Amino acid sequence: MNKMVINHLEKLFVTKDTGTVIKELEVEHPAAKMMVMATQMMEQEVGDGTNFVMVLSGALISNAEELLKMGLSPSEVAEGYELACEKALTILPDLVCHTLSDLRSKEEVVRALRTSLASKQYGHEDFLASLLADACISILPEDPRSFNVDNVRVAKILGSGVLATTVMNGMVFKRVVEGTIDRATDAKIAVYSCPFDSTATETKGTVLLKTASELKTFSKGEEDLIERQVNALSELGVKVVVSGGKVGEMALHFLNQYKIMVVRLLSKFDLRRLCRAVGATALPKMVPPSQEEMGHCDVVEVQEIGGTNVILFTQKAGDSRIATIVVRGSTDNIMDDIERTVDDGINTFKCLTKDGRFVPGAGATEIELARQLASYGETCPGMEQYAIKKFAESLEALPRALAENSGVKAMEVVSKLYTSHQAGDQNSGFDIEGEGAAVKDVAAAGIWDLYLAKMWGLKLATNAAATVLRVDQIIMAKAAGGPKPQDNPVVRDDE
């Protein structure tokens, strides 16, 4: 289900991404802030799975209340939770159902990304997974571990629908060119981080002209200087000039005359990314670049997409260091949600470069962990066994949430899953497309969760819950007490 969030700036968000919802909330309570910090840490480590951390940590703290009422001390509950987490992390490797062997195989990567995308854009997961696989594989370096998520960019262009979204090798900027040249092929590119214009003195000067010839030749020297600079670029074979500042009228005149395309980028971050994409070095002043400082791009052109003019820097497949996904949608909210989905998919691919293992999704892993932890709790002699059993019960919160969001009775789903797992089918999960409380082999159906996401989720949720339980007092710094200052102080005579 989607959530509608209106933040303190009155901006509207319609999303089911937990990370976005949490980020826009203004949380005041310190215990709640601990959970928010755990989800933020999950976002940094994995890039996805924030919902898992929030639901599990909330269930752990809620169940701890019953244990405290039974007479257990908070430290015993926290120790029991930590014991259960350690045991869960030893069980987790045995639940691995699939391992990604080839990161350059589009078919395998699409299957790996489907589940992560389906949780955000159900119905579009196959289409988006194919686009993301193309984008990520096209820029995958020789050492996959050095894959940079910032190298997959998103350009949002209003209009059409989600299915019109495309991927391209290179970069897309929602701008128009400065001059009259709007296309260049096999282009050498000179990038300047400074304005492309003649230099002027900081102080104003007064010029005295005595004759008509002096008036004619007044700006001749400046024109000659700029023409020499543009001519030097032309002789080097430069076809595109990218400037981080304004382009002067006289400079633009000569650039048009020499058939050089001019692009102005206002963002220094876009300038850096473009340099990375085309292999150029940004020059801080107007000097001709060396061969090493120039970049190269196969096609630089202006196109109109959905009524919006964009500049495309397109590279041949395999040559590009940056890929761009051009997101289309009928409203800004839809495009924002697609962008967040793409971000989760890219982070999932990044995790695959570290560890390609998967565990069954759709609540199968949680129920199997809960079943084994409940059995483990029976073998523990101390008071911690109650906390371990409550930890197992807390893991049921995930399949319960799935069932409730699908309009199915949660208790019926959980009981069916336990029955299936007790019979030895550890890959049995909730069938969201089945009728009623249906279960199926989710590993065979390709519904997988990242092993890393589950591992970090268990660690962070347990740490958050244990930290809250170990707090017995909240001390808040406030302004010192005392009488309030009077609004209209009385002025005494002796003053």
C-alpha positions in Angstrom: 0.0 0.0 0.0 1.2 3.6 -0.7 1.6 6.2 1.9 0.9 9.9 1.4 3.4 12.1 3.2 3.3 15.9 3.4 6.5 17.2 4.9 7.3 20.5 6.8 7.7 22.3 3.4 4.2 21.2 2.3 5.7 18.9 -0.3 3.6 15.9 -1.2 5.1 12.4 -1.5 3.1 9.3 -2.6 5.3 6.3 -2.0 5.7 2.9 -0.4 9.4 3.4 0.1 10.1 3.3 3.9 13.3 5.2 3.6 11.5 8.2 2.0 8.7 8.1 4.6 11.1 8.0 7.5 13.3 10.7 6.1 10.4 13.1 5.7 9.0 12.6 9.2 10.0 14.9 12.0 10.6 12.4 14.8 11.0 13.8 18.3 11.0 10.8 20.7 14.5 9.5 21.4 13.5 5.9 21.3 11.8 6.4 17.9 14.9 8.2 16.7 17.0 5.1 17.5 14.8 3.1 15.1 15.1 5.9 12.5 18.9 5.8 12.8 18.8 2.0 12.3 16.9 2.4 9.1 19.3 5.1 7.9 22.2 2.8 8.6 20.4 0.1 6.6 20.0 2.6 3.7 23.7 3.3 3.8 24.9 -0.3 4.0 22.4 -2.0 1.6 20.3 0.7 0.0 17.2 -1.3 0.5 15.4 -3.3 3.2 14.6 -0.3 5.4 11.0 -1.7 5.9 12.4 -5.0 7.2 14.5 -3.1 9.9 11.6 -0.8 10.9 9.0 -3.6 11.2 11.3 -6.0 13.0 12.7 -3.5 15.5 9.1 -2.3 16.2 7.9 -5.8 16.8 10.9 -6.6 19.1 10.3 -3.6 21.3 6.5 -4.2 21.4 7.0 -7.9 22.4 9.6 -6.8 25.0 6.8 -5.0 26.9 5.1 -8.4 27.7 8.4 -9.8 28.9 9.0 -6.9 31.2 5.4 -7.3 32.6 6.2 -11.0 33.3 9.1 -9.9 35.5 12.2 -10.1 33.3 14.7 -7.4 33.6 15.5 -5.2 30.5 19.1 -6.5 30.5 17.9 -10.2 30.3 15.5 -9.3 27.5 18.3 -7.5 25.6 20.7 -10.4 26.1 18.1 -12.9 25.0 17.5 -10.9 21.8 21.2 -10.7 21.1 21.6 -14.5 21.6 18.6 -15.0 19.2 20.2 -12.7 16.6 23.5 -14.6 16.8 21.7 -17.9 16.3 19.7 -16.5 13.4 22.9 -15.3 11.7 24.3 -18.9 12.0 21.1 -20.4 10.5 20.8 -17.8 7.6 23.6 -19.3 5.4 21.8 -22.7 5.4 18.7 -21.0 3.9 20.5 -19.7 0.8 18.5 -20.8 -2.2 20.3 -19.2 -5.1 23.7 -17.7 -5.9 24.3 -15.2 -8.8 27.3 -16.6 -10.7 27.7 -14.2 -13.7 27.1 -10.4 -13.1 27.4 -9.8 -16.9 24.5 -12.1 -17.7 21.4 -10.0 -18.3 19.0 -12.9 -17.8 20.5 -13.7 -14.3 20.6 -10.0 -13.3 17.0 -9.4 -14.3 15.9 -12.4 -12.1 18.0 -11.1 -9.2 16.5 -7.5 -9.4 12.8 -8.5 -9.9 11.9 -8.9 -6.2 13.5 -5.7 -5.1 11.6 -3.7 -7.8 8.3 -5.6 -7.3 8.1 -4.3 -3.7 8.0 -0.7 -5.0 6.4 -1.0 -8.5 4.3 -4.2 -8.6 3.4 -5.0 -12.2 6.3 -3.1 -13.8 9.1 -5.1 -12.2 10.0 -7.1 -15.3 10.2 -4.0 -17.5 12.2 -2.0 -15.0 14.5 -4.9 -14.1 15.4 -5.3 -17.8 16.3 -1.6 -18.1 18.3 -1.6 -14.9 20.2 -4.7 -16.0 21.1 -3.1 -19.3 22.3 0.1 -17.5 24.3 -1.6 -14.8 26.0 -4.2 -17.1 26.9 -1.6 -19.7 29.1 0.3 -17.1 30.3 -2.6 -15.0 34.1 -2.2 -14.6 36.5 -5.1 -14.9 36.6 -5.3 -11.1 32.8 -5.5 -10.2 33.5 -4.5 -6.6 34.5 -1.0 -7.8 31.0 -0.5 -9.3 29.8 3.0 -8.5 26.0 3.6 -8.0 26.5 7.2 -9.0 27.3 6.2 -12.5 23.7 5.3 -13.3 21.9 8.6 -13.6 18.1 9.3 -13.8 16.6 12.0 -16.1 12.9 12.6 -15.5 10.8 14.0 -18.4 7.1 14.6 -17.9 4.7 12.9 -20.3 3.7 9.5 -21.8 3.8 6.6 -19.3 6.2 4.4 -17.3 6.5 1.9 -20.2 8.1 4.7 -22.3 11.1 4.8 -20.0 14.4 4.0 -21.8 18.0 3.6 -21.0 21.0 5.1 -23.0 24.8 5.0 -22.7 25.9 8.4 -21.8 24.3 11.5 -20.2 21.1 13.5 -20.7 20.7 17.1 -19.7 17.4 19.0 -19.8 18.9 22.1 -21.5 19.3 23.6 -25.0 22.5 24.5 -26.7 23.8 28.1 -26.5 24.6 28.6 -30.2 23.1 27.4 -33.6 25.0 24.1 -33.9 22.8 21.3 -32.4 24.6 18.1 -33.5 28.1 16.8 -33.6 29.4 13.3 -34.3 32.7 11.7 -33.4 33.3 14.8 -31.3 36.3 15.9 -29.3 35.1 17.8 -26.3 36.7 20.7 -24.4 35.3 21.3 -20.9 35.8 24.5 -19.0 34.8 25.1 -15.4 35.1 28.9 -16.0 32.9 31.3 -18.1 33.8 31.2 -21.8 34.2 34.9 -22.3 36.9 37.6 -22.5 38.5 38.6 -19.3 37.6 42.0 -17.9 39.2 44.2 -15.2 37.5 44.4 -11.8 37.5 48.2 -11.8 35.6 50.3 -14.3 37.8 52.3 -16.7 37.2 55.4 -18.9 38.4 55.4 -22.5 39.1 58.6 -24.4 38.6 58.3 -28.2 39.9 61.1 -30.4 39.4 59.9 -33.9 37.1 57.7 -36.0 39.8 55.1 -36.5 40.3 54.7 -32.8 36.6 54.1 -32.4 36.7 51.4 -35.2 39.7 49.6 -33.6 38.5 50.0 -30.0 37.4 46.4 -29.5 39.4 44.9 -32.4 42.1 43.6 -30.0 39.6 41.8 -27.9 37.9 40.3 -30.9 41.2 39.1 -32.3 42.1 37.5 -29.0 38.9 35.5 -28.7 39.0 34.5 -32.4 42.6 33.2 -31.9 41.4 31.2 -28.9 38.4 29.7 -30.8 40.6 29.1 -33.9 43.1 27.2 -31.7 40.2 24.9 -30.5 39.1 24.4 -34.1 42.6 23.4 -35.2 42.7 20.8 -32.4 39.6 19.3 -33.8 37.3 20.3 -31.0 33.6 20.1 -32.0 31.9 20.7 -28.6 32.7 23.2 -25.9 31.1 22.7 -22.5 31.2 25.7 -20.1 30.5 25.9 -16.4 29.8 29.6 -16.6 28.2 32.1 -19.0 29.3 32.2 -22.7 30.0 35.7 -24.0 28.2 37.0 -27.1 31.5 37.6 -29.0 32.8 34.2 -28.1 29.5 32.6 -29.2 29.7 34.4 -32.5 33.1 32.9 -33.3 32.1 29.5 -32.0 29.2 29.5 -34.4 31.4 30.7 -37.2 33.8 27.8 -36.6 30.9 25.3 -36.4 31.6 24.4 -32.7 28.7 23.3 -30.6 28.3 25.1 -27.2 26.7 23.6 -24.1 26.4 25.4 -20.8 26.0 23.4 -17.5 25.2 25.3 -14.4 25.8 22.4 -11.9 29.4 21.7 -11.0 28.4 18.1 -10.2 26.9 17.6 -13.7 30.2 19.0 -15.1 32.2 16.5 -13.1 30.0 13.6 -14.2 30.2 14.7 -17.8 34.0 14.8 -17.5 33.9 11.2 -16.1 31.5 10.1 -18.9 33.6 11.5 -21.8 37.1 11.2 -20.3 37.8 14.9 -20.2 39.5 17.2 -17.7 37.7 20.5 -16.7 40.0 23.4 -17.3 39.8 26.4 -14.9 40.7 29.0 -17.5 40.3 29.7 -21.3 43.3 27.9 -22.7 43.4 25.2 -25.5 43.3 21.7 -24.0 46.0 19.1 -24.6 45.1 15.8 -26.2 44.9 14.1 -22.7 42.6 16.9 -21.4 40.1 16.6 -24.2 37.1 14.2 -24.0 35.5 12.2 -26.8 31.8 11.4 -27.5 30.3 9.5 -30.4 27.2 11.7 -30.8 26.2 15.0 -29.1 22.8 16.2 -30.2 19.7 18.0 -29.2 16.4 16.1 -29.2 12.9 16.8 -28.2 11.4 14.2 -25.8 7.8 14.8 -24.8 7.9 18.5 -25.6 11.2 18.9 -23.5 14.4 19.8 -25.3 17.3 17.7 -24.0 21.0 17.4 -24.9 22.2 13.8 -25.3 25.8 12.8 -25.0 25.7 9.2 -26.4 28.5 6.7 -26.4 28.8 3.4 -28.1 27.9 0.3 -26.0 30.8 -0.7 -23.9 32.6 2.7 -24.2 30.5 4.6 -21.7 31.3 5.0 -18.0 27.9 6.4 -17.2 24.4 5.2 -18.2 21.2 7.3 -17.9 17.7 6.1 -17.5 15.2 8.5 -19.0 12.1 8.1 -16.8 8.7 9.0 -18.3 5.5 9.4 -16.3 2.2 11.3 -16.4 2.8 13.1 -13.0 5.8 14.2 -11.0 4.8 12.0 -8.1 4.9 8.9 -10.4 8.3 9.8 -11.8 9.7 10.5 -8.3 8.5 7.0 -7.2 10.1 5.4 -10.2 13.3 7.2 -9.4 13.3 5.8 -5.9 12.6 2.3 -7.3 15.5 2.7 -9.7 17.7 3.8 -6.8 16.8 0.6 -4.9 17.5 -1.6 -7.9 20.9 0.0 -8.5 21.8 -0.5 -4.8 20.7 -4.2 -5.1 23.1 -4.6 -8.0 25.8 -3.0 -5.9 25.2 -5.6 -3.2 25.4 -8.4 -5.8 28.9 -7.3 -6.6 29.8 -7.9 -2.9 27.8 -11.1 -2.3 25.6 -12.9 -4.9 23.7 -15.1 -2.4 19.9 -15.0 -2.0 17.4 -16.4 0.5 13.7 -17.1 -0.2 11.5 -14.1 0.0 7.7 -13.7 0.7 8.1 -14.4 4.4 9.7 -17.9 3.9 13.1 -16.9 5.5 11.4 -15.2 8.5 9.1 -18.2 9.2 12.0 -20.7 8.9 14.1 -18.6 11.2 11.2 -18.2 13.7 10.6 -22.0 13.7 14.3 -22.9 14.3 14.7 -20.1 16.9 11.6 -21.3 18.8 13.2 -24.8 19.0 16.5 -23.3 20.0 14.8 -21.3 22.8 13.5 -24.6 24.3 17.2 -25.7 24.8 18.3 -22.6 26.7 18.1 -23.1 30.5 18.2 -19.4 31.6 15.6 -16.6 31.5 16.8 -15.7 28.1 14.7 -18.5 26.5 11.6 -16.3 26.9 13.3 -13.4 25.0 14.5 -15.9 22.3 10.9 -17.1 21.8 9.6 -13.6 21.6 12.3 -12.8 19.0 11.0 -15.8 17.0 7.4 -14.4 17.4 8.6 -10.9 16.2 9.9 -12.4 13.0 6.2 -13.3 12.2 5.5 -9.6 11.8 6.9 -9.6 8.2 4.6 -12.3 6.7 1.7 -10.8 8.7 2.3 -7.4 7.1 2.4 -9.0 3.7 -0.9 -10.8 4.3 -2.6 -7.7 5.7 -1.5 -5.6 2.8 -3.0 -8.2 0.4 -6.3 -8.3 2.3 -5.8 -11.8 3.6 -6.2 -13.1 7.2 -2.7 -12.9 8.7 -3.2 -15.6 11.3 -4.3 -18.1 8.6 -1.2 -17.3 6.4 1.2 -17.7 9.3 -0.3 -21.0 10.4 -0.2 -22.4 6.9 3.4 -21.3 6.5 4.4 -23.0 9.8 2.6 -26.2 8.7 4.5 -26.2 5.4 7.8 -25.5 7.1 7.3 -28.2 9.7 6.8 -30.6 6.8 10.3 -29.8 5.6 9.6 -27.2 2.9 11.8 -24.4 4.1 11.3 -22.4 0.8 7.5 -22.1 1.3 6.3 -18.5 1.3 3.1 -16.4 0.9 1.6 -16.5 -2.6 0.5 -12.9 -3.1 -1.1 -13.8 -6.4 -3.0 -16.9 -5.1 -6.6 -17.0 -3.8 -6.8 -16.5 -0.1 -4.1 -17.6 2.2 -2.1 -19.5 -0.4 1.5 -20.6 -0.1 4.0 -21.8 -2.7 7.7 -22.6 -3.2 9.0 -19.0 -3.6 12.6 -20.1 -4.4 11.4 -21.9 -7.5 9.2 -18.9 -8.4 12.2 -16.6 -8.4 11.0 -14.6 -5.3 14.4 -14.0 -3.6 15.7 -11.6 -1.0 19.3 -10.5 -0.7 21.3 -12.4 1.8 23.1 -9.2 2.8 19.9 -7.3 3.3 18.6 -10.0 5.7 21.9 -10.2 7.5 22.2 -6.5 8.1 18.5 -6.1 8.8 18.7 -8.7 11.7 21.8 -7.1 13.1 20.5 -3.5 13.0 17.0 -4.2 14.2 18.3 -6.2 17.2 20.9 -3.5 18.0 18.2 -0.8 17.9 15.8 -2.8 20.1 18.6 -3.8 22.6 19.8 -0.2 22.9 16.3 1.1 23.7 15.8 -1.7 26.3 19.0 -0.8 28.0 17.9 2.8 28.6 16.4 3.3 32.0 16.2 7.1 32.0 16.0 9.9 29.5 17.8 13.1 30.5 17.0 16.1 28.2 18.9 19.3 28.2 16.5 22.3 28.5 16.8 26.0 29.3 17.5 26.7 33.0 14.4 27.5 35.1 13.7 30.8 36.8 11.2 33.7 36.5 10.2 34.6 33.0 11.3 38.0 31.8 8.6 40.6 31.8 7.2 41.8 28.5 7.0 45.5 29.6 9.6 46.0 32.4 8.9 48.9 34.7 11.6 51.5 34.6 12.6 52.6 38.1 13.2 56.3 39.0 16.8 55.6 40.1 17.6 54.2 36.7 
